[in-house]
Amino acid sequence: METQEKMVPEGDQIGKITHYYDHIGVAVIELSSSLNVGDTIRIIGGEADFSQNVDSMEVERQKVQTAKAGDSVGLKVSQKVRDGYRVYKI
């Protein structure tokens, strides 16, 4: 009998990827919860499952320290992502 690996994310889902700018390595995340510089996020989708710190982020091309639910934030990601990937705060 084959055992199936559980993909249980740590933390709460705070948004999803809505766009990825491949040439600059920046993802746009539509937030369903708040996010702060200094938080650690985990991105899961397709073959991707990685964590990283939020070093800086932008809302409407302005650097911000905090973003709230409903904001679309741009942040540099360490791996390639695609639309629809889920973002968790851990």
N, C-alpha and C positions, 0 to 999 in steps of 0.2 A: 504494500500500500504506500502510495506516494504522499509525503507530508507537504503541505502547502505553507510557504513562508508567509507570516502575517506582516502586512504593511500597515502597522498601526502608528500613526504619526504621534510624535511627542508634542504636547502643547495644543493650542487652539488655532483653528483655521482663521486667518485674518484677511484673506483676500485671494485673488487669482491673477495670473499673468494675462494681460490683455494685448501686449505687444512686446516684441523684442527687436532691438536695433543691433543686428549682428556686427556691423562694422565698428561699433563703439562698445559693445558688450553691456548694453543698458536694457533693463527690463522695465516695463510699465506695469504697475500693480494697482488694480482696483481694490481699494481697502473696504472691508466690512467691519473693521475694528481699528483702533488706534495703533500707530507705530512710531517709535522714537529712535533717533540716532543713538547707538549704543546697544540696541536690542539685538538678539540673535534670532535669525529666521531659518526655517527649513523649507526647501522647495522640493515638491514631489510631483512627478508626472513623467510618463513615458519611461525612458531609461534613467532619467535623472532622479536623484535623491541625495541632496547635499545640504549642509548647513553653512551659514556664514554670518558674520557680524554686519550690522548696518553702520557703515562708516560715514556716509552722507547720503542725502536724498533731496529731491527737488519736487516741488509742486508748481506747475505752470512756469517752469524755468527759473524758479526762485529757490535758493537753498533754504531748507527748513530743518528745525530740530525735532518737530512733532507733526504728525499728520493724523487726521481723524477719519472715521468711517465715512465713506462716500468720496474721499479724495482719490485721485489717480496720482501715484508717486512714481518718479523715475529713480532707479538706483542701479549702480554697477553691480553685476553679478559675476561670480567666479566661473560659471559654466554656462554653456548655451542652454537656453530654455525655449519653450514654445507657448503659444496662446493656450490658455486653459489649465496650465499647470497650477497646482494649489500651493498656497503660501501659508505657513504656520509660524507662530511666535513660540519660541521655546525658552 
